[in-house]
């Protein structure tokens, strides 16, 4: 069995952004040479997320609206966590959206269903953050 590990780094221009990282993950898979196995992609920061869904702008807007209703950024005073940083809402949004995804690798390709793509969700951005890609298999 082979193992591959790589860190992907991102720096968003806005506090909250969704980035389609499927091509970067596919590049890691190609570099690994693994044909059959599993790939783990996880955010290495507690205010960011990795998840799978459709790459459709209306859905991305709906995420923003829905997450902001669940955990509004402001007023900052509504959260006990806010003191040193004003990012309690980002922690909550990450919890809802999840930390990681695991995808089967079949014949050297991500074994996706229709329309599935991998996204990095940033909820407290404007600084460099990383995503871990770990692939195991043969």
C-alpha positions as a Markdown table, in Angstrom:
| # | Residue | x | y | z |
|---|---|---|---|---|
| 1 | Unk | 0.0 | 0.0 | 0.0 |
| 2 | Unk | 1.2 | 3.5 | -0.8 |
| 3 | Unk | 0.6 | 6.7 | 1.1 |
| 4 | Unk | 0.7 | 10.3 | -0.2 |
| 5 | Unk | 0.4 | 13.6 | 1.8 |
| 6 | Unk | 0.3 | 17.2 | 0.6 |
| 7 | Unk | -0.8 | 20.5 | 2.1 |
| 8 | Unk | -2.7 | 22.9 | -0.1 |
| 9 | Unk | -2.5 | 26.6 | 0.9 |
| 10 | Unk | -5.2 | 29.2 | 0.3 |
| 11 | Unk | -5.6 | 32.9 | 1.1 |
| 12 | Unk | -9.1 | 34.3 | 0.4 |
| 13 | Unk | -9.7 | 37.9 | -0.4 |
| 14 | Unk | -12.9 | 38.0 | 1.7 |
| 15 | Unk | -13.9 | 36.9 | 5.1 |
| 16 | Unk | -16.2 | 34.2 | 3.7 |
| 17 | Unk | -15.6 | 32.4 | 0.4 |
| 18 | Unk | -16.2 | 29.1 | -1.2 |
| 19 | Unk | -13.5 | 27.7 | -3.4 |
| 20 | Unk | -13.8 | 24.8 | -5.7 |
| 21 | Unk | -10.6 | 22.8 | -5.0 |
| 22 | Unk | -11.5 | 19.7 | -7.1 |
| 23 | Unk | -8.7 | 20.4 | -9.7 |
| 24 | Unk | -6.1 | 20.8 | -7.0 |
| 25 | Unk | -7.2 | 17.5 | -5.4 |
| 26 | Unk | -7.2 | 15.8 | -8.8 |
| 27 | Unk | -3.6 | 17.0 | -9.3 |
| 28 | Unk | -2.6 | 15.5 | -5.9 |
| 29 | Unk | -4.2 | 12.2 | -7.0 |
| 30 | Unk | -2.2 | 12.2 | -10.3 |
| 31 | Unk | 1.0 | 13.0 | -8.4 |
| 32 | Unk | 0.4 | 10.1 | -6.0 |
| 33 | Unk | 0.1 | 7.5 | -8.7 |
| 34 | Unk | -2.5 | 5.7 | -6.6 |
| 35 | Unk | -5.2 | 3.9 | -8.7 |
| 36 | Unk | -7.4 | 2.3 | -6.0 |
| 37 | Unk | -7.9 | 3.6 | -2.5 |
| 38 | Unk | -9.2 | 6.5 | -0.5 |
| 39 | Unk | -8.5 | 10.2 | -0.4 |
| 40 | Unk | -9.0 | 12.4 | 2.6 |
| 41 | Unk | -9.3 | 16.1 | 2.2 |
| 42 | Unk | -9.6 | 18.1 | 5.4 |
| 43 | Unk | -9.3 | 21.7 | 6.6 |
| 44 | Unk | -6.5 | 22.3 | 9.0 |
| 45 | Unk | -8.1 | 25.3 | 10.6 |
| 46 | Unk | -11.1 | 25.5 | 12.9 |
| 47 | Unk | -12.8 | 28.3 | 11.0 |
| 48 | Unk | -12.7 | 26.6 | 7.6 |
| 49 | Unk | -14.4 | 23.6 | 6.1 |
| 50 | Unk | -14.1 | 21.0 | 3.3 |
| 51 | Unk | -17.3 | 19.6 | 1.8 |
| 52 | Unk | -18.8 | 18.1 | -1.3 |
| 53 | Unk | -21.6 | 19.6 | -3.3 |
| 54 | Unk | -22.6 | 21.1 | -6.6 |
| 55 | Unk | -20.7 | 24.0 | -8.1 |
| 56 | Unk | -23.7 | 26.2 | -8.8 |
| 57 | Unk | -23.7 | 29.9 | -7.9 |
| 58 | Unk | -27.3 | 30.0 | -6.7 |
| 59 | Unk | -26.5 | 27.2 | -4.2 |
| 60 | Unk | -23.4 | 29.1 | -3.1 |
| 61 | Unk | -25.5 | 32.2 | -2.4 |
| 62 | Unk | -28.0 | 30.0 | -0.6 |
| 63 | Unk | -25.2 | 28.7 | 1.7 |
| 64 | Unk | -24.2 | 32.2 | 2.5 |
| 65 | Unk | -27.7 | 33.3 | 3.4 |
| 66 | Unk | -28.5 | 30.1 | 5.4 |
| 67 | Unk | -25.3 | 30.1 | 7.3 |
| 68 | Unk | -25.6 | 33.8 | 8.2 |
| 69 | Unk | -29.1 | 33.1 | 9.6 |
| 70 | Unk | -27.8 | 30.2 | 11.7 |
| 71 | Unk | -24.7 | 32.0 | 13.0 |
| 72 | Unk | -24.7 | 35.7 | 12.1 |
| 73 | Unk | -21.4 | 37.4 | 12.2 |
| 74 | Unk | -22.7 | 40.5 | 14.0 |
| 75 | Unk | -23.3 | 41.7 | 16.5 |
| 76 | Unk | -20.0 | 40.4 | 17.8 |
| 77 | Unk | -21.2 | 40.8 | 21.4 |
| 78 | Unk | -23.7 | 38.0 | 21.0 |
| 79 | Unk | -20.9 | 35.4 | 21.4 |
| 80 | Unk | -18.9 | 34.6 | 24.6 |
| 81 | Unk | -16.0 | 33.4 | 22.4 |
| 82 | Unk | -15.5 | 36.8 | 20.9 |
| 83 | Unk | -13.0 | 38.8 | 22.9 |
| 84 | Unk | -9.6 | 38.2 | 21.5 |
| 85 | Unk | -11.0 | 37.5 | 18.0 |
| 86 | Unk | -14.4 | 38.3 | 16.5 |
| 87 | Unk | -14.8 | 34.9 | 14.8 |
| 88 | Unk | -17.2 | 32.9 | 16.9 |
| 89 | Unk | -19.6 | 32.7 | 14.0 |
| 90 | Unk | -16.9 | 31.2 | 11.8 |
| 91 | Unk | -16.4 | 28.4 | 14.3 |
| 92 | Unk | -20.1 | 27.6 | 14.3 |
| 93 | Unk | -20.3 | 27.7 | 10.5 |
| 94 | Unk | -17.4 | 25.3 | 10.2 |
| 95 | Unk | -19.2 | 22.9 | 12.5 |
| 96 | Unk | -22.3 | 22.9 | 10.3 |
| 97 | Unk | -20.4 | 22.5 | 7.1 |
| 98 | Unk | -17.9 | 19.9 | 8.3 |
| 99 | Unk | -14.2 | 19.4 | 8.6 |
| 100 | Unk | -13.4 | 16.8 | 5.9 |
| 101 | Unk | -14.4 | 14.6 | 3.0 |
| 102 | Unk | -13.4 | 11.1 | 2.1 |
| 103 | Unk | -13.7 | 10.0 | -1.6 |
| 104 | Unk | -13.1 | 6.6 | -3.1 |
| 105 | Unk | -10.4 | 6.4 | -5.8 |
| 106 | Unk | -11.3 | 4.0 | -8.6 |
| 107 | Unk | -9.1 | 3.5 | -11.7 |
| 108 | Unk | -7.0 | 6.6 | -10.7 |
| 109 | Unk | -10.0 | 8.9 | -10.5 |
| 110 | Unk | -12.2 | 10.5 | -7.9 |
| 111 | Unk | -15.3 | 8.2 | -7.7 |
| 112 | Unk | -17.9 | 11.0 | -7.7 |
| 113 | Unk | -21.6 | 11.0 | -8.2 |
| 114 | Unk | -23.1 | 13.4 | -10.7 |
| 115 | Unk | -22.3 | 17.1 | -10.1 |
| 116 | Unk | -20.1 | 16.4 | -7.0 |
| 117 | Unk | -17.2 | 18.7 | -6.5 |
| 118 | Unk | -14.9 | 19.4 | -3.5 |
| 119 | Unk | -15.0 | 22.8 | -1.9 |
| 120 | Unk | -13.0 | 24.7 | 0.6 |
| 121 | Unk | -15.3 | 26.9 | 2.7 |
| 122 | Unk | -13.6 | 29.8 | 4.4 |
| 123 | Unk | -15.5 | 31.6 | 7.2 |
| 124 | Unk | -12.8 | 33.8 | 8.7 |
| 125 | Unk | -10.5 | 34.6 | 5.8 |
| 126 | Unk | -8.0 | 37.1 | 4.5 |
| 127 | Unk | -5.1 | 35.0 | 5.8 |
| 128 | Unk | -3.2 | 31.9 | 4.7 |
| 129 | Unk | -4.8 | 28.6 | 5.7 |
| 130 | Unk | -4.1 | 25.0 | 4.7 |
| 131 | Unk | -5.9 | 21.9 | 3.6 |
| 132 | Unk | -4.5 | 18.4 | 4.0 |
| 133 | Unk | -4.8 | 15.9 | 1.2 |
| 134 | Unk | -4.0 | 12.3 | 2.3 |
| 135 | Unk | -4.3 | 9.4 | -0.1 |
| 136 | Unk | -3.8 | 5.8 | 0.7 |
| 137 | Unk | -4.1 | 2.8 | -1.6 |
| 138 | Unk | -2.4 | 1.0 | -4.4 |
